[in-house]
Amino acid sequence: MELLLESLVIHAGVRCVAAAAMVGSLLSGIGCANHNDRAEGYVTALAAGDWQLAVDAASRAASDGTSRNTVIDALELGTVQRIAGDYRQSDESLGRAWREMKRSSDPGKPAFIDTLAAVAANERALDYIGSSSDRVMCATFRALDAMAMGDLVTARVELKRAQFAQEDAEARFADRIAKARKKMEGEHADVAKIEESGDFKSNYAETYSGLEETFRPYDGWTNPFTDWLTAILLYVDGVDRGDENRAIDLLRRVRGTIGANSAVESDLAMVESSTATSPQVWLLLESGFAPRREEVSFRIPAFIPEMPFIGIALPKLVQVPGAASHATITGDSTTVETSIVCDMGSVIAQEFQVELPLITGRAIASAVAKAAASLAANLAAENSGNSWALAASMLATNVYGYATTIADLRTWRTLPRYFAVARIPAPLDGRVRIVGPAGVHEIDVPLNRDSMIVLRSFRVRGPASIHLIPLDEAPPVESPPNEVALRTANLTKGIGP
């Protein structure tokens, strides 16, 4: 800290105005709009059931010319386009996000650790490189897009990518986070000292003590929804016994991750015994919104007499309420209730826990650098003997206040909170009825082939987007995206309990 301060004072000299300007730029950062504000337009439109407005808002956010948000904006846009039924555009957007993540921030590249360890006064000014769960869900959603367009070959490829992304996380991603933390500590010696202070420990514990209780992070780096979907595709499109065995292994892994689950047990029993003698209908309920990040700040010791305390800002995961947790599907005389196979909060929280020491270390290092720059500017102004310059410098740097960092709040907002599934035999009259907090809907399904109903609900008793996916190599549906949304919206008969 002393060396950093001395260097800044020397460079500042008596040019106090320049020093204050330098610190002012540090404090203001670049591009302060947080992701929650940027996402507000399309999140609100989705909750209101206006798919076109949501697509327009997401498109505007993605085209604002801010290259550091390319990945997160493409992920959000692709998800919104998929909800609106525009599978081709969704795949293009998600594909852009995937290619950018591979190009700029692949865990196998040497620069990946440097990217993770980068320190900035405003973390929002750094490139968003995508998390491990982003990579897995990006490939998984591209698989669903391909399935909706009748291209099961491509769906297989995308789900294989999703599986590789999970293995990447287990084999390399966690290790790279640890190495980036070590590298960052080596370059910023004050981090470990501050983290050992009583002030830091008490504030940190208060901020994150409820993380495990609220989100119940899954053990390991697997995404149970991706595993479930891969298993179902391998079953309905299996070419040999190897596909069937792989589907069994994946369903067993889902059970191992989430515990006893009636839907998983039912699918596992069917795959193991090959008992399905008629076409099946799966209901996939995607409900609510994944956790968002909010900023929390607190005071930490700086260990310098002139500035005993400084402030840091950190991201905190916050659950988004209002998700429909279940639905029932009825066909003929069979009624089955969905079971949750994946809580995205548990997936995201697991990775957040692993990355939190790195996030915290970067925030501390940034706060220390800002504090040193603030103090240097004020000392330079004081040495100049110019009282007006000193006042201006102190106002610009706020040396005695919180020189707080700016937390990065970017996370994939349009992911659902829950993935819940159920399965029934295709009814003889070709019609199923869905009832629950996500509404009451009647859907016509094919009689001669397996199919999947994707019901995207955003809040209890709110609008829902519904799409039917034939689980075979059917020709792509070329209807305009909003025609699909309008048609399914008109199927709503009422509001469930």
C-alpha positions in Angstrom: 0.0 0.0 0.0 2.8 2.4 1.0 4.6 1.8 -2.3 1.5 2.4 -4.3 0.8 5.6 -2.4 4.3 6.9 -2.8 4.2 6.2 -6.6 1.0 8.0 -7.0 2.2 11.0 -5.0 5.4 11.3 -7.0 3.4 11.1 -10.3 0.8 13.5 -9.1 3.4 16.0 -7.8 1.8 19.4 -7.4 -0.5 18.9 -10.3 -3.4 18.4 -8.0 -6.1 19.1 -10.5 -4.8 16.4 -12.7 -4.5 14.0 -9.8 -8.1 14.8 -8.8 -9.2 14.2 -12.3 -7.4 10.9 -12.3 -9.2 9.8 -9.1 -12.5 11.1 -10.4 -12.2 8.8 -13.4 -11.4 5.9 -11.1 -14.4 6.7 -8.9 -16.9 7.2 -11.7 -15.8 4.1 -13.7 -17.0 3.4 -17.2 -20.5 2.5 -18.1 -22.2 2.5 -14.7 -25.6 1.3 -15.8 -26.1 -2.1 -14.1 -27.5 -5.1 -15.8 -30.7 -5.1 -13.7 -31.5 -1.7 -15.1 -30.6 -2.7 -18.7 -32.7 -5.8 -18.4 -35.8 -4.1 -16.9 -37.5 -3.5 -20.3 -37.6 -7.1 -21.5 -38.1 -8.7 -18.0 -41.1 -6.5 -17.5 -42.5 -7.2 -21.0 -42.1 -11.0 -20.4 -44.0 -10.8 -17.1 -46.7 -8.9 -18.9 -46.9 -11.4 -21.8 -45.9 -9.1 -24.5 -43.3 -11.2 -26.4 -42.7 -8.7 -29.2 -42.0 -5.9 -26.8 -39.6 -8.1 -24.9 -37.8 -9.1 -28.2 -37.6 -5.4 -29.2 -36.2 -4.4 -25.7 -33.6 -7.2 -25.7 -32.6 -6.3 -29.3 -32.0 -2.7 -28.3 -29.9 -3.7 -25.3 -27.8 -6.0 -27.5 -27.2 -3.4 -30.1 -26.1 -0.5 -27.9 -22.5 -0.9 -29.0 -21.1 -2.0 -25.6 -18.8 -4.8 -26.5 -18.1 -5.8 -22.9 -21.7 -7.0 -22.7 -21.7 -8.9 -25.9 -22.0 -12.3 -24.3 -24.6 -11.5 -21.6 -26.8 -9.5 -24.1 -26.7 -12.3 -26.7 -27.7 -14.9 -24.0 -30.6 -12.7 -22.9 -31.7 -11.9 -26.5 -31.6 -15.6 -27.5 -33.7 -16.6 -24.6 -36.3 -14.0 -25.2 -36.5 -14.9 -28.9 -36.9 -18.6 -28.0 -39.8 -17.6 -25.6 -41.4 -15.8 -28.5 -41.1 -18.9 -30.7 -38.5 -17.5 -33.1 -36.1 -20.5 -32.9 -33.9 -19.6 -35.8 -33.1 -16.2 -34.4 -32.7 -17.6 -30.9 -30.2 -20.1 -32.2 -28.3 -17.3 -34.0 -28.1 -15.1 -30.8 -27.2 -18.0 -28.6 -24.6 -19.1 -31.2 -23.1 -15.7 -31.1 -22.8 -15.9 -27.3 -21.2 -19.3 -27.5 -18.6 -18.3 -30.1 -17.7 -15.2 -28.2 -17.2 -17.3 -25.0 -15.1 -19.8 -26.9 -13.1 -17.0 -28.6 -12.3 -14.8 -25.7 -12.5 -16.8 -22.6 -12.2 -20.5 -23.0 -10.9 -22.1 -19.8 -8.2 -23.9 -21.8 -6.6 -20.7 -22.9 -3.6 -19.3 -20.9 -5.2 -15.8 -20.8 -8.3 -17.2 -19.0 -6.6 -16.9 -15.6 -5.5 -13.3 -16.4 -9.0 -12.4 -17.4 -10.5 -13.8 -14.1 -7.8 -12.1 -12.0 -8.3 -8.6 -13.7 -8.9 -5.8 -11.2 -10.9 -2.7 -12.1 -12.5 0.2 -10.1 -15.7 -0.6 -11.9 -16.1 -4.4 -12.5 -18.9 -3.6 -15.0 -16.3 -2.1 -17.2 -14.6 -5.5 -17.6 -15.7 -7.9 -20.4 -18.4 -10.4 -19.3 -16.9 -13.7 -20.2 -19.7 -16.0 -19.2 -19.9 -18.5 -16.3 -19.7 -22.2 -16.5 -23.5 -22.5 -16.0 -23.9 -19.9 -18.9 -22.0 -22.2 -21.2 -24.0 -25.3 -20.2 -27.4 -23.5 -20.5 -26.4 -21.8 -23.8 -25.8 -25.2 -25.4 -28.9 -26.7 -23.8 -31.2 -23.9 -25.1 -29.7 -24.3 -28.5 -30.5 -28.0 -28.3 -34.2 -27.1 -27.5 -34.2 -24.7 -30.5 -33.0 -27.5 -32.7 -35.6 -29.9 -31.3 -38.3 -27.3 -32.0 -37.1 -27.1 -35.6 -37.2 -30.9 -36.0 -33.4 -31.2 -36.2 -32.6 -33.9 -33.6 -29.1 -34.4 -35.1 -28.1 -30.9 -34.2 -29.8 -31.2 -30.8 -27.6 -34.1 -30.0 -24.5 -32.1 -31.0 -25.6 -29.2 -28.7 -26.3 -31.4 -25.8 -23.0 -33.1 -26.2 -21.4 -29.6 -26.0 -23.4 -29.0 -22.9 -22.1 -32.2 -21.4 -18.5 -31.2 -22.3 -19.1 -27.8 -20.8 -20.0 -29.5 -17.5 -16.9 -31.7 -17.6 -14.9 -28.5 -18.3 -16.2 -27.0 -15.1 -15.4 -30.1 -13.1 -12.0 -30.6 -14.6 -10.8 -27.0 -15.3 -13.1 -24.2 -14.4 -12.9 -24.5 -10.6 -9.2 -25.0 -10.8 -8.8 -21.8 -12.9 -10.8 -19.8 -10.4 -8.4 -20.9 -7.6 -5.3 -20.1 -9.7 -6.7 -16.7 -10.6 -7.3 -15.9 -6.9 -3.7 -16.9 -6.1 -2.4 -14.7 -9.0 -4.5 -11.8 -7.8 -3.3 -12.2 -4.2 0.3 -12.2 -5.4 -0.2 -8.9 -7.1 -2.2 -7.3 -4.3 -0.7 -8.2 -1.0 -3.2 -6.2 1.1 -6.1 -8.6 0.2 -5.3 -11.4 2.6 -4.5 -9.0 5.5 -7.8 -7.2 5.1 -9.8 -10.4 4.8 -8.3 -11.5 8.2 -9.6 -8.4 9.9 -12.5 -8.6 12.3 -14.4 -5.8 10.5 -14.3 -7.7 7.2 -15.1 -11.1 8.7 -18.2 -9.8 10.5 -19.6 -7.9 7.5 -18.8 -10.7 5.1 -20.6 -13.2 7.4 -23.6 -11.0 7.7 -23.9 -10.6 3.9 -23.5 -14.2 2.9 -24.6 -16.2 5.9 -27.9 -17.1 4.3 -26.6 -18.2 0.9 -26.7 -21.9 1.5 -30.0 -21.9 3.3 -31.7 -19.7 0.7 -30.4 -21.4 -2.5 -29.3 -24.9 -1.4 -26.4 -25.1 -3.9 -26.1 -28.5 -5.7 -23.0 -30.5 -5.0 -20.6 -30.7 -8.0 -20.8 -28.8 -11.3 -23.6 -30.7 -13.0 -26.8 -29.2 -14.2 -29.6 -31.7 -13.6 -31.9 -30.2 -16.3 -29.3 -30.6 -19.0 -28.7 -34.2 -17.8 -32.5 -34.9 -17.9 -33.0 -33.4 -21.3 -30.0 -35.3 -22.7 -31.4 -38.5 -21.3 -34.8 -38.0 -22.9 -33.4 -37.2 -26.3 -31.1 -40.2 -26.2 -34.2 -42.3 -25.3 -36.6 -41.0 -28.0 -33.9 -40.8 -30.7 -31.7 -43.6 -29.6 -29.8 -45.6 -32.2 -28.3 -48.4 -30.1 -28.0 -49.9 -26.7 -25.2 -47.3 -25.9 -27.7 -44.5 -26.1 -30.0 -46.3 -23.8 -27.3 -47.0 -21.2 -26.1 -43.4 -21.4 -29.7 -42.2 -20.8 -29.9 -44.5 -17.7 -26.6 -43.2 -16.4 -27.7 -39.5 -16.8 -31.1 -40.1 -15.1 -29.3 -41.8 -12.2 -27.0 -38.8 -12.0 -30.0 -36.4 -11.9 -31.4 -38.5 -9.0 -28.1 -38.3 -7.2 -28.0 -34.5 -7.6 -31.5 -33.6 -6.6 -32.6 -36.6 -4.5 -35.8 -38.7 -4.8 -38.0 -37.3 -7.6 -41.1 -38.9 -9.0 -40.7 -37.7 -12.5 -37.1 -38.9 -12.7 -38.0 -42.2 -11.2 -40.8 -42.6 -13.8 -38.6 -41.8 -16.7 -35.8 -44.0 -15.4 -38.1 -47.0 -14.9 -39.4 -46.5 -18.5 -35.9 -46.3 -20.0 -34.6 -49.2 -18.0 -37.5 -51.5 -18.9 -38.4 -50.1 -22.3 -42.1 -50.3 -21.2 -43.4 -47.4 -23.3 -45.6 -49.1 -25.9 -47.3 -45.9 -27.1 -46.2 -42.3 -27.8 -45.4 -40.2 -24.7 -46.1 -36.6 -23.9 -43.6 -34.7 -21.7 -44.6 -31.5 -20.0 -41.6 -29.1 -19.4 -42.6 -26.3 -17.1 -40.1 -23.4 -17.1 -41.2 -20.9 -14.4 -40.2 -17.7 -12.9 -36.8 -15.9 -13.2 -33.4 -17.0 -12.1 -31.8 -15.1 -9.2 -30.5 -11.6 -9.8 -27.5 -9.9 -8.3 -27.9 -6.9 -6.1 -25.1 -4.7 -4.8 -24.2 -4.6 -1.1 -21.4 -2.4 0.4 -19.7 -2.3 3.7 -16.7 -0.8 5.4 -13.3 -2.5 5.6 -10.0 -1.3 7.3 -7.4 0.3 5.0 -4.5 0.1 7.5 -3.3 3.6 6.7 -3.5 6.5 9.3 -4.9 9.1 6.9 -7.7 6.8 5.8 -8.5 4.1 8.4 -11.5 2.8 6.6 -12.6 2.3 3.0 -15.6 0.7 1.4 -16.2 -2.2 -1.0 -19.2 -3.2 -3.0 -20.0 -6.9 -3.7 -22.7 -8.7 -5.5 -25.3 -10.7 -3.6 -27.6 -13.3 -5.1 -31.3 -12.5 -4.5 -34.2 -14.8 -5.2 -36.9 -13.5 -7.6 -40.3 -14.4 -6.1 -43.4 -15.5 -7.9 -42.5 -18.6 -9.8 -45.1 -21.3 -10.3 -43.6 -24.4 -8.7 -45.9 -27.1 -10.3 -48.6 -28.0 -12.8 -50.7 -31.1 -13.5 -51.1 -32.6 -16.9 -54.1 -34.8 -17.8 -54.8 -36.9 -20.8 -57.6 -39.5 -21.0 -57.9 -40.7 -17.4 -54.2 -40.1 -16.5 -53.2 -37.1 -14.4 -49.6 -36.5 -13.3 -48.1 -33.6 -11.4 -44.8 -32.1 -12.4 -41.7 -32.5 -10.3 -38.9 -30.0 -10.2 -35.8 -31.5 -11.8 -33.7 -28.3 -11.5 -33.6 -25.2 -9.5 -31.4 -22.7 -11.3 -30.8 -20.9 -8.1 -29.0 -24.0 -6.8 -26.9 -24.2 -10.0 -26.0 -20.6 -10.0 -25.3 -20.4 -6.2 -22.9 -23.4 -6.4 -20.7 -21.6 -8.9 -21.2 -18.2 -7.1 -19.8 -19.8 -3.9 -16.8 -21.1 -5.6 -16.1 -17.8 -7.4 -16.9 -15.5 -4.4 -13.3 -15.5 -2.9 -12.1 -14.2 -6.3 -14.8 -11.6 -6.6 -14.1 -10.4 -3.0 -10.4 -10.3 -3.6 -10.8 -8.2 -6.7 -13.1 -5.8 -4.9 -10.6 -5.3 -2.0 -7.7 -4.8 -4.4 -9.7 -2.2 -6.4 -10.8 -0.4 -3.2 -7.2 -0.2 -2.0 -6.0 1.2 -5.3 -8.8 3.8 -5.3 -8.0 4.8 -1.8 -4.3 5.2 -2.5 -5.1 7.3 -5.6 -7.6 9.4 -3.6 -5.0 10.0 -0.8 -2.2 10.8 -3.2 -4.3 13.4 -5.0 -5.2 15.1 -1.7 -1.6 15.1 -0.5 -0.5 16.6 -3.7 -3.1 19.3 -3.4 -2.2 20.0 0.2 1.5 20.3 -0.7 0.7 22.8 -3.4 -0.4 25.3 -0.8 -3.5 26.1 -2.9 -6.6 26.0 -0.6 -9.0 26.0 -3.5 -7.2 23.2 -5.2 -7.2 21.2 -2.0 -11.0 21.7 -1.6 -11.6 20.7 -5.2 -9.4 17.6 -4.8 -11.1 16.5 -1.6 -14.5 17.0 -3.2 -13.5 15.0 -6.2 -11.9 12.2 -4.3 -14.1 12.1 -1.2 -11.0 11.0 0.7 -12.8 10.8 4.1 -15.9 9.0 2.8 -16.5 5.7 1.1 -14.4 5.4 -2.0 -16.5 2.4 -2.8 -16.0 0.1 -5.7 -18.8 -0.8 -8.1 -20.0 -4.4 -8.1 -20.7 -6.4 -11.3 -24.4 -7.3 -11.3 -24.4 -9.1 -14.6 -26.1 -12.5 -14.6 -28.5 -14.3 -17.0 -31.8 -12.8 -15.9 -34.2 -14.5 -18.3 -33.3 -18.0 -17.2 -36.2 -19.7 -15.4 -36.0 -20.4 -11.7 -37.5 -23.9 -12.0 -37.5 -26.6 -14.6 -40.3 -29.1 -13.7 -41.3 -32.1 -15.7 -44.1 -34.7 -16.0 -44.9 -37.4 -18.5 -48.1 -39.2 -19.6 -49.0 -41.5 -22.5 -50.4 -39.6 -25.5 -54.2 -39.4 -25.0 -56.4 -41.2 -27.5 -58.3 -38.0 -28.3 -55.1 -36.0 -28.9 -55.8 -33.4 -26.2 -54.1 -32.7 -22.9 -55.2 -30.3 -20.2 -52.6 -28.4 -18.0 -53.8 -27.0 -14.7 -51.9 -25.1 -12.0 -50.5 -21.8 -10.8 -49.3 -21.2 -14.4 -52.9 -21.2 -15.7 -55.2 -23.6 -17.3 -54.4 -24.7 -20.9 -55.7 -27.2 -23.4 -53.2 -28.4 -26.0 -53.5 -30.7 -29.0 -50.7 -33.2 -29.2 -49.8 -35.7 -31.9 -51.2 -39.3 -31.5 -48.4 -41.1 -33.4 -45.2 -39.7 -32.0 -43.5 -38.6 -28.8 -43.8 -34.9 -28.1 -42.9 -32.2 -25.5 -44.9 -29.3 -24.3 -42.8 -26.4 -23.2 -44.8 -24.0 -20.9 -42.8 -20.9 -20.0 -44.5 -19.1 -17.1 -43.1 -16.0 -15.5 -45.3 -15.5 -12.4 -48.2 -17.2 -10.7 -51.5 -16.3 -12.4 -49.6 -14.5 -15.1 -49.3 -15.0 -18.9 -47.5 -18.0 -20.3 -45.8 -18.9 -23.6 -46.5 -22.5 -24.8 -44.8 -24.4 -27.6 -45.2 -28.0 -28.8 -42.1 -29.9 -29.9 -42.6 -33.1 -31.8 -39.7 -35.4 -30.7 -38.7 -36.7 -34.1 -37.2 -35.3 -37.3 -40.3 -33.3 -38.2 -40.1 -30.4 -40.7 -39.3 -27.0 -39.1 -42.3 -24.9 -38.2 -42.0 -21.8 -40.4 -44.8 -19.7 -38.7 -44.0 -16.2 -37.6 -42.8 -16.1 -33.9 -45.8 -14.1 -32.6 -48.3 -16.3 -34.4 -47.1 -19.1 -32.1 -47.4 -17.0 -29.0 -50.8 -15.7 -29.9 -52.2 -19.1 -30.7 -51.0 -20.5 -27.4 -52.2 -17.5 -25.5 -55.7 -18.1 -26.8 -55.6 -21.6 -25.3 -55.8 -20.2 -21.8 -59.1 -21.2 -20.3 -58.7 -19.7 -16.8 -56.4 -19.5 -13.9 -55.4 -22.5 -11.8 -55.1 -22.6 -8.1 
